[in-house]
Amino acid sequence: MATQIARGHDGDGGDRPPHGDPRRLPTPLPIEVEDEAGQYKFVGENCSNFIRLISNDVVKVVPFHYTSWQNVPDQFKNVVFPTLFEYFDLQILRNTDRWEDIRLGIHAECQRAYKDNKQEFKIVFDKLEAMRIL
């Protein structure tokens, strides 16, 4: 029996690429930072996307066997920043005297994401382990 393989994207836009014109990709999204008693938090219209991107990158890149975010080697921590700079306009913030505190705010979000994802993973693992025992 012959196997059919899709060789194009007939019917979804003619001769246009399937994802549109790549020159129309948006510029980096603005992100707002608010100082709450010395702790920098991300706010504004793009905040949820910023936090979601951090969470997704932490899950993809950082192994869960470290006891906490503080124990994660820099080689894993530093992978998050290029992605954030690609999608969000952090360069404006980087050129300010607040950058070190903002960077610590990003690490605080990474820490929260690492803890939350590790906890969710453990819950799933414990359920699977309980099923295996039965």
C-alpha positions as CSV (number, residue, x, y, z in Angstrom):
1,M,0.0,0.0,0.0
2,A,1.4,3.4,-0.9
3,T,1.8,6.1,1.7
4,Q,0.7,9.6,0.9
5,I,2.8,12.5,2.0
6,A,1.6,16.1,2.0
7,R,3.7,18.1,-0.3
8,G,2.1,21.5,-0.1
9,H,-0.6,23.6,1.5
10,D,-3.3,23.5,-1.2
11,G,-6.4,25.4,-0.4
12,D,-5.2,27.5,2.6
13,G,-4.0,30.6,0.8
14,G,-2.9,30.0,-2.7
15,D,0.7,30.9,-3.3
16,R,1.2,32.6,0.1
17,P,3.4,30.8,2.7
18,P,1.3,28.9,5.3
19,H,2.2,31.4,8.1
20,G,2.0,34.6,6.2
21,D,4.6,37.1,5.3
22,P,7.6,36.8,7.7
23,R,8.4,40.5,7.3
24,R,5.2,41.2,9.2
25,L,6.4,39.6,12.4
26,P,5.9,42.0,15.3
27,T,8.7,43.9,16.8
28,P,9.6,42.9,20.3
29,L,6.7,43.4,22.6
30,P,6.9,46.1,25.3
31,I,6.9,44.9,28.9
32,E,6.2,47.1,31.9
33,V,7.9,46.8,35.2
34,E,6.6,48.0,38.5
35,D,8.6,48.5,41.7
36,E,6.7,47.2,44.7
37,A,8.8,47.8,47.9
38,G,12.1,47.0,46.1
39,Q,10.8,44.0,44.2
40,Y,10.3,44.4,40.5
41,K,7.2,42.8,39.1
42,F,6.1,42.6,35.5
43,V,2.8,44.2,34.7
44,G,0.8,45.5,31.7
45,E,-0.8,44.1,28.6
46,N,2.0,41.6,27.8
47,C,2.7,40.5,31.3
48,S,0.9,37.1,31.0
49,N,2.8,36.3,27.8
50,F,6.0,37.2,29.4
51,I,5.4,35.0,32.5
52,R,4.1,32.1,30.2
53,L,7.3,32.3,28.1
54,I,9.4,32.1,31.2
55,S,7.5,29.1,32.5
56,N,7.7,27.3,29.1
57,D,11.4,27.9,28.8
58,V,12.1,26.8,32.3
59,V,10.2,23.5,31.7
60,K,11.9,22.9,28.4
61,V,15.5,23.6,29.5
62,V,16.0,23.0,33.3
63,P,16.0,19.4,34.7
64,F,13.9,18.9,37.8
65,H,16.5,17.1,39.9
66,Y,17.9,20.3,41.4
67,T,16.4,21.0,44.9
68,S,15.7,24.7,44.0
69,W,16.3,27.4,41.4
70,Q,19.3,28.6,43.4
71,N,21.0,25.3,42.8
72,V,20.4,25.3,39.1
73,P,23.7,25.9,37.2
74,D,24.0,29.2,35.3
75,Q,24.3,27.2,32.0
76,F,20.5,26.5,32.4
77,K,19.5,29.8,33.9
78,N,21.1,31.8,31.1
79,V,19.2,30.1,28.4
80,V,16.0,31.9,29.4
81,F,17.3,35.4,28.7
82,P,18.0,35.2,24.9
83,T,14.4,34.0,24.4
84,L,13.0,36.9,26.5
85,F,15.1,39.4,24.6
86,E,13.9,37.9,21.3
87,Y,10.2,38.4,22.1
88,F,10.1,41.3,24.5
89,D,11.7,44.7,24.4
90,L,14.1,44.3,27.4
91,Q,16.9,46.2,25.8
92,I,15.3,49.4,26.9
93,L,15.2,48.2,30.5
94,R,18.7,46.8,30.2
95,N,20.1,50.2,29.5
96,T,18.8,51.6,32.8
97,D,20.3,51.7,36.3
98,R,17.4,49.4,37.4
99,W,18.5,46.5,35.2
100,E,20.2,44.5,37.9
101,D,17.0,44.6,40.0
102,I,14.8,43.8,37.0
103,R,17.1,40.8,36.2
104,L,16.5,39.6,39.8
105,G,12.8,40.0,39.2
106,I,13.2,37.7,36.1
107,H,15.0,35.2,38.2
108,A,12.2,35.4,40.8
109,E,9.7,34.5,38.1
110,C,12.0,31.6,36.9
111,Q,12.2,30.4,40.5
112,R,8.4,30.4,40.9
113,A,8.0,28.6,37.5
114,Y,10.6,26.0,38.5
115,K,9.0,25.4,41.8
116,D,5.5,25.2,40.4
117,N,6.4,22.9,37.5
118,K,8.5,20.7,39.7
119,Q,5.6,20.3,42.1
120,E,3.2,19.5,39.2
121,F,5.6,16.9,37.9
122,K,5.9,15.3,41.3
123,I,2.1,15.0,41.6
124,V,1.9,13.2,38.3
125,F,4.9,11.0,39.1
126,D,3.4,10.1,42.5
127,K,0.1,9.1,40.8
128,L,2.0,7.0,38.3
129,E,4.1,5.4,41.1
130,A,0.9,4.6,43.1
131,M,-0.7,2.9,40.0
132,R,2.5,0.9,39.5
133,I,2.4,-0.4,43.1
134,L,-1.2,-1.6,42.8
